[in-house]
Amino acid sequence: MQGVITEGYQIIVVQLCPSENSETAYVERWGLQFNGSSKYETNVDIRAYAEYPSLHFGKMNRIVFPAIYPGCEETVNVSVRNPTRHCLRYHYQQSTIPDNLDILDKVYVIASNEIISNTWKYTPQEPGEFSLQLKCEASVLQDCKYIVGMPYETSVKVNGICEYVELVAFPEKIDFGISSWGESRTQSFYLFNFGNCKMHYKLKVVHYTFPRSSKRLRDVLLSPLTSTLGPNEKNEIQVTICPSELGFNEFAVMYDIRVSSNSEATVPTVTDKILTVIQYEGVFPTLKICDLRIVQGGPIFCKLWLWKMLNINKLNDTLAEVPPDCMLDVPITLPEAQEGSKPLTVCLLLKNNSEIPNKWKIKRQQVCTCPLVNLTRGISFRYKEYDCPHRPLFQIYPTSGELQVFWIYNSLETEMPYKIDISSITVFNNSNYDVEVLKCQNPKGDIPPKSNHPILFRFCPLELKRYEISCLLRLGYTWMSFITAGMGSVKYDSHIFSMRDKMPESRNIILPEDPILLSVENIIINPIATFSRVKRIFFIENTSDYYVFEYQWFRYQIPGVLEAIVTTSKNSLHPRHSHVCTLTVTTYGYPCLLSFPIKCQILNITERRNHEKSLLVRSAVDNYLQGQFDITERGEAVPVVNVPIVPAPKPFFVVMSVTTSIRSSKTLDETLPLKIQMRQTPNQEYMHSIIETQLRLRPPDVHIIVSILEKMIWEVVYSKWFNNMVHQICEEGTPYYSQFVMEEEERCLLNKMSYCQPSRRLIESVLNDIIIDLLHTEFELGPVKKNESKFDLRKTVRKSDGPLSDDTESHISKRLSDEKIKVPSGW
């Protein structure tokens, strides 16, 4: 090959045409001569590589789908890699793609050494394993435009499994019990997927009695309603009810399988599986007028006449039937009275006739034709009011209120007796096969002043049902009724572990009036056995800056049930200090579930000392002035003591609540895991049995133990380690000390080196700062802004005290290096 370079350069084109049908490397070296002379020869290396188009799919051209539910869609991102140096265009053979496999981007162009992600969606219909084989053809694109050469075919294998899976819910029944109309209540259940495939579910609620009642279905809300549950996963479903209909309601929670997580279409199923059942009884609170009393009614009206005149019976029937947020008219007749006579006051006794708290509110409705008038209050406030002379003739108060559960306590300064009428309990037990299903352990007694008192009931159910009984209680001279209810169940639940989330937090509010804080104000103790003991540690802290307080813990005891004491029971607490206290709860023979208070009396010792000091000072001044008098023009004058007396402090209380469940040893395993039981103090009965049986040593056992101990001591004494240690102790040197001795001249030189005299300017600045601080403090001018000092004591050495000579410094350094005790470098 020859050519002529007429100008600056010449282009030579080389074309490679592989002839063999195989991938191979091609290398040649050409010699290029200029002007036909070997002196001007240059070598040119030409390298090339011939390869077929190829693609890599996933891992070794094999795609594995995860487990799929029949009828659901599973998406897999398949990686496609071009390992060649060519730009390829590929497409899948449509004949090898089944109808239930959808591949996005079936035709695509991929550059050299590029990796792309392709989305495959597969929807199997029948359970079992499946295997597919797809064909993909790849062609080389020249200049990314034109196809050259023959296409190359790649086989892709697809494997997977399709299987049925059922969701499981726990618990299988959610009973809300008696629920108030319009009140929202929430519980939860867990949804489990124990299968190998994802479940895209959609929950639905069906009413057993009224399956087509959409109004009742709105009373139950599930959250979340739709979600995806992976293999061996669980989701918590919140169930919220808000009853709008009265009576017993029972709902079934079912589910449908969605095709995918992004689709609302569901897979058709033959039967619906019930996950859990929701039950509740919708009731609305009712009021009842039990009694009335006439105030200043005169001799005309009696109670019976006024009861009929006010139509109380009709009013009670209406209050028992009217649903909330509704209005019904009840005509009543008021007694006539002469104008200007004394007002007639009637007191009505309202009773909550339902088992739920009841809130009520009374509003006035105008039936006369009296007009509204515009009134002005102040300068700019304007409002409207009825100009009605009839309003003062009839008034009702209070117009709102709430009836709830009450606690039995004594707020008086003296003891208050109480007594429970157990006749209804006796009749109740006789109707249950003469077995003591319910028994009151302390039906009568005295409540100490300023305290509360528990009434203990022993409940032993015979059947898995709800027991309910109404009892009478006399508190002082007043009789009242209360309802005792219990439920017989297979598994006992004290709700101890769920109480922590429903209690207030501790140490969030710090008040100057109450500086004593507890590290915990609500202690919850895990279920413990009878005849056992448990201890808890907490802190009591004094947050004040000046006052010292004295605290004293009181013992709490319920005979036969438990006893609680706190140690240290009495001590003084200094400012900004805290003490560790130990609560010890000892249980006895009665199983019980209760919450009890632990009281601590706090007294300000600082104020008490100030009070005592003022009394002493006043007494001393009074004794000093006793017998003294002044003679004035008006006569004798006795001096008056003007020393004030600091008031004595009054004690206050800090109360800590303790909640626990006492169980017998036979039923403790049903309520408490074994891991928590191992952390508790062993039962006293168990400890006594160990002491009496296992800890008694027989004479042969004693001889065996003594022989073992003697051999162990012999091995230790004659061991090499023991001999080496004794040898080191005997050879250890005795420590000694020496005193650093210096001459008088050397000591004076060291004093001169370490002495620094501040300048007058620095002294003046310090004195000015002291005077300014005193002025601001005396006249309460506020804090003083401090300026950084511009002086350094190390730079204020007098000029007359120049540096020491080199000879003196070297002499001192030599003396210091010769001694055993070294002087710090700052001397």
Buried (B, 14 or more C-beta within 10 A) or exposed (E): EEEEEEEEEEEEEEEEEEEEEEEEEEEEEEEEEEEEEEEEEEEEEEEEEBBBBBBBBBEEBEBEBEBBBBBBBBBBEBEBBBEBEBBBBBBBEEEBBEEBBBBEEBEBEBEEEEEBEBEBBBBBEEEEEBEBEBBBBBBBBEEEEEEEEEBBEBEBBBEBBBBEBEBBBEEEEBEBEEBBBBBEBEBEBEBBBEBBBBBBBBBBBBBEEEEEEEEBBEBBBBEEEBBBBBBEEBBEBEBBBBBEEEEEBBBBBBBBBBBBEEEEEBBEEEEEEEBBBBBBBBBBBBBBBEEBEBEEBEEEBEEEEBBEEBBBEEBBEEBEEBEBEEEEEBEEEEBEEEEEEEEBEBEEEBBBBBBBEBEBEEEEEEEEEEEEEEEEEEEEEEEEEBEBEEBEEEEEEEEEEEBEEEEBEBEEEEEBEBEBBBEBBEEBBEEBEEEEBBBBBBBEEEBEEEBEBBBBBEBEBEEEEEBEBEBBBBBEEEEEEBEBEBEBEEEEEBEBEEEEEEEEEBEEEEEEEEBBBBBBBBBBBBBBBBBBBBEBEBEBBBBBEEBBBBBBBBEBBBEEBBBBBBEEEEBEBEBEEBBEBEBBBBBBEBBBBBEBBBBBBBBBBBBBEBBEEBBEBBEEBEEEEEEEEEEEEEEEEEEEBEEEEBEEBEEBEBEBBBBBBBBEBEEBEEBBEEEEBEEBBEBBBEEEEEEEEEEEEEEEEEEEEEEEEEEEEEEEEEEEEEEEEEEEEEEEEEEEEEEEEBEEEBEEBBEEBEEEEBBEEBEEBEEEBEEBEEEEEEEEEEEEEEEEEEBEEEEBBEEEEEEBEEEBEEBBEEBBEEEEEEEEEEE
